[in-house]
Amino acid sequence: MSILYNAEQRAIADQAERVLRARTGQPRLLGLLETTGEFDQGFWETAVGQGWPAIAIPEVHGGIGLGLVELGIVAEACGAQTSGAPFLAHGHAAARGLIASGNAELIDRWLPALAAGTARGAIAFSEGTEALPPVPSVWFGNGVLTGTKRGVAGGLAGDFAIVWATDEQGPVLVCADLAGVNRLAVPSYDNGRLFADLTFAGTSAAVLGRGAAARDLALDLLARLATILAHEQVGGARAAMLKARDYALERKAFGQPIGAFQSVKHRIAEMYCLVEIARANAIHAAAVAEEGGERFVVAAADARISATECYDGCARDAMQVHGASGVTWDLGLHLHVRRARSLAIEAGSLYFWEDVLAARLAGGAA
């Protein structure tokens, strides 16, 4: 696929940007920062009304039947507005896990609800190594889970979760209904991501895969999640860059716009380059997602690494371009700084994806 969108995809992007600009706002997001356990209900209602949770779910299960490219387009628009809920990305990964399992009962129960936005999925992988080793802290036996998963994004409001655990034979991937599960909110500098510690105490769960098959499926789900989050990061980075550009054109010093000074305009030019590189990597990863396998994992790692560094750099530099006003509460640039940091630890940290990429490049070279 070309890294340029076609007319239909550009129309999706335009619509998403227009709707989010009209229906989301900074005051609501600022309020969420000091409130643990809540998310932006207005944003999620807009997403459901627009059909965004259904974009990449097959039509046979109540979805629209598009792909990760189209979902990525919407995620980029959401990232630009620092939207206050994590359900689009995690819901897609959870849906793909159910589809890959082939479990008709789970698919019939959860996929139509995910597409309709009446159910929310979470990905409970707290591991940080390439091998995704067995996790003794979460045990699966006799059809139930026991143990605790820490720092699960979306865990406070999820209806079910895909959980990486251990049984007598080794690693196992299961789907657990979160009704009745003890959830401890994790206060953070980006409370809209709904981080929670999930404690399972005899929680019923269904097996999605074991052993090597479970590892392959888990890494594929993480790669999908990372690709969507990379689009969110690109959207946020681009928004921060444009704020810096606009300010540099209107703010004057010594009788001319500060954008005329090399130290400022070169920094904004560097931000632009970071955004375009990260955006191309994110689109490429989304385009090869259906191929699966090593090529997709490598592309997702590329996208994740470049988008994480891009968003972190652009959020920081945009604040620097604004000078003292950049750190004020009302300007809102700190929303991007906070989101850049919170997204950097979801779906595996930067070090996780660097390990993934290095392992595959070393294997290819050998």
N, C-alpha and C positions, 0 to 999 in steps of 0.2 A: 504493500500500500504506500502511496505517496504520503509525505508528512504534511501535505496541504489538505485541508478539509474540502469536501465537495459542497455543492449548493445546499443540500438537505442538512448536512452537518453544520454548516454555517448558520442556517436558520435555527437549529436547536440552540446553538451558542447565543445567538442574538436574543432569542426568547428567554432563555435562562437568565441572561444578564439583565434584561429589562424587568422581568418579574422580581428578581431579587433586589434590584435597586429600589423598586417601588414598595416592597413588602418587608424588607429588613432594615434595621437601623442601629446606629451606634449606641443610643441610650439603652436599648434592651440588652445589648451585649455587655455594656459596662455594668449593668445590674447583675448579670450572671457571674461576674468575676468574684463577687463577695458572697455568692450563694452556692453552697454545696448541695448537690443532689438534684438540681433542676437543669433543664435545657430550654432552648428557644422553641417553645411550642408553636409560635407563629411561623417560624421557618419550616418546621416539620409539617405543619398543616399545608403550607404552600407546596412543599415537595410532594406530598401525597396528592394534593389537588392537581398538580401538573403531571402526575404519573411517573415521577422519577424513580421511585423504588422498583417499578416494573420494567424499566428500560431493558435490562439485560437478562430478564427471566423469560424462558420460552413461552410462546403463546399458549401452548397446550396446558400450561400451569397458571394461566391468567396474566401472563406478562405481555410485553410489547414485542419481544423477540429480536431486539437489536443487540449490539455487542458492547465490549469494553471500551471501544473508541467513543461511542455515543455517551456512555456513562461517564467517561473521562471528561468529555466536554462540559457536562453539567457539574462535575466535581470541580473543574477549574473555575467556573463561575461562582460556586459556593465558596471556594477558597479565597476569591477576591473579596468577598463580603465577610470573611471569617465567621461563616455560619455556625450557629451554636448547637450542633448536634452531630454525632458521629455515625448515624445509622445507615447512610447510603453505602459507604465503603464496606463496613462490617457486614451489613445485610447481604451485599452481593457475594462476599467471600463465603458466608454461611450457606447461601443458596447453592453455590457451586459445590460445596462439600456434600450437601444432601443429594444433588443430582449425580455426582460422581459415585456415591455409595450405592445407588440403585435401589435403596430401601423405599418401596412404594408407599408404605404406611407413613414414614416421615415426610416424604415428598408431598403426598396428598394433604397432610396435616399443615405443613408449614409454608410451602411455596406459594399457594394462592394468597395466604395471609400476608406474606412478605410483599408480594406484588401489590396488594391492596393497601399496604402501609398499616395494617392492623396488628402486625406482629413485627418484632425487632430481633435480629440475630446478633450474637457477639462471637468473637474469636478469642478463646481463652488459651493463648499460647504466651507464656511468660518466659520462655527459654531464650537464651541469647547465644547459642553456638550453632555452627553450621550443621552439625550432625543430628541436631534435635534428639538428644539422648533420652532414655527413660527418666521419668520424674517420680521418684519415690514418695514425694509429698502428696501426690494425688493418685490414689489407688482405685483400680476398677476390678471388681470381683462379684460374682453372682448377680450380675446385671445392675449393680449400683456403684456410685462414686463416693469416696470419702477423701477428705483432705481440703486444702485451700489453694486457690489460684489468686495470685496477687496482681494488683494494678491492671485489671481487665478494662480496656476502654469500652464504654457503652454498657458496662456490667450493671450499673445501677438501674437501668431501664430496659435491659434485654429480656425477652421472653424465653429464649433458649440460647444455648451456647455450644459451639464446637470446641471440645476440650481435649487437650493432649495429656495423656495419663499413662499409667503402667499397670499391667496385669501380670499373671504368672509367666507369661510367655515373652514379656518385654513391652515395648511401646505400643500404645493403642490409641486410636482416635475415636472419640465417641460424641454423640449428640445428647445433651442433657437439657431437660425442661427446667427452667429456673424458678418456677413457681414453688415457693416455700424455701428456697435456698437463702441462707443468711448472707446479706450483702452489707459490707462495711464501706461506707464512702471514704475515698481517699482525697482529702483536700489538696488542691493543686493550684498553680497560677493560671490554669485554664480549665475552670470547673465545668464548662460546657461539654467537655469530652467524657464526663461521667465515669471517671475511673473508680473502680471498686475492687475490694478483696471479696472473692466468692468462696464461701465455706460450704462444702458438700458433706452432708451427714446422711448417708444411705440414700442418696438421690438416684432415682431411676435414670438409666442412660442406655442408648442403643449403639452398637458398634458400627463404625463407618469403615474401619480398616485396622489391620494389625501389621506389625513388623515393618518390612521394607515398603509394603504398599501404603501403610499409614504414613511413613516418612515422606514418600513421594507426594501423597495427597496433601499433607500438611504444608510442604514447601510450595506446592502449586497454589494453595489458598493464600499463603503469606505473600507470594509473588503477585497475585491478583490484588490483594489488599494494598501492597506496596505501590502498585501501579496507579491505583485510584488516589491514594494519598499523595503520590508524586504530582498528579494533576492538581490536587488541592494546593500543594506547596507552590507550584508554578503560578496558579491564580493569585495566591497571596503575595508572592514575590513581585509579580507584574504590577499589582495594585500599589505596592510600596514604591516601586520604581516610578510609576506615573505620578504619585504624590510628590516624590522628590523632584521630578522634572518640572512639574507645574510650579512648585514653590521656587525652584531655581530661576524660573523665567519671570516671576513677579516680584521676588524679594530683591531689593537694590542695595548696593553698598558702593561707596565712592563713585556715585553717579551712574552706575550701570548694573544690570541684573547679575546676581552672583553666578548664574550659569555661564557667564562670559569668562570666568576665571578657570584656569586649567585644572586646578585641584578639585573643583566641583564638577565641571563638565566631563572630565576623564572618569571620575567615579561613577557618574550616571551612565556613561558609555559602557563601563565595565559591568554595571548592573544589567544593562540591556543584553549584553553578550551572554551573561550567565542565564538570564531568563530564556533566551532563544535556544541555547544549547539544552537546557533542562527540558524545555517544552518539546523539542524534537525527540529527545530520549523517551519522554513519557508517551508521546503519540506512537513511537515505534514499538514500545513495549505493549501498548494496548492493541496494536495492529497484529502482533504475532501471538497474542494470548491464546487463540484457539488452536495453535500448533502444539502448545504445551511443551513439556520436555525441557531439555537443557537450553535450547535457544531462547525460550521464553524466560526462564529463570535468569539467564545472563542479561537479557534485555531489561527485565524488571530490576535487577541489581544496578545496572547502569542508570536507569531512571531514578531509582530511589537515592542513590549516592549523589548524583548531580542536583536533584531537586532539593535534597536536604541542605547541601552546601549553598545552593542558590538562595533559598528562602532565608536562611540564617544570615547570609551576607547582605541581601537586599534589605531586610528588615533593619539590620544594624546600621547600614549605610544611609538609608532613608532618614533615620533618626538623626544621624550625624549631619546630613545636609541641612536639616531644619534647625540645627543649633539648639539653643536653650528651649525653644518652643517644642522641639521634638519629643521631649520627655514629659510634656504636660498630659494630664488625664484627658482633657477635652479633645485634643487633636486625634487621639486614638491610635497612633502608631505603635504604642505598646501592645495593642491587641495583636498586631502582626508579630511582634517579638515573642509574645507569649505563645501564639499558635505555632510559630516556627519551632519553638522548643518542645512543645507537647507533641507535634506531629513527628518530630525527630526520634521519639522513643516508641511510637506505635509500630506494630508489625515488624519488630526487630530494629535495633539501633543501627547507626551508621557502621559501627564495627562489625555487626552481624553481617550486613550486606557486603562489606569489604571482604570479609572472610569467604562469603559465598562466591563472590566474583573471583577472588584470588585462587580459590580451590579449583574452579572450573577452567580458568586460564592456564593454571599450572598443569592440569590434566590434559588440556588440549595441546600444550607445548610438548608434553612428554610423548 
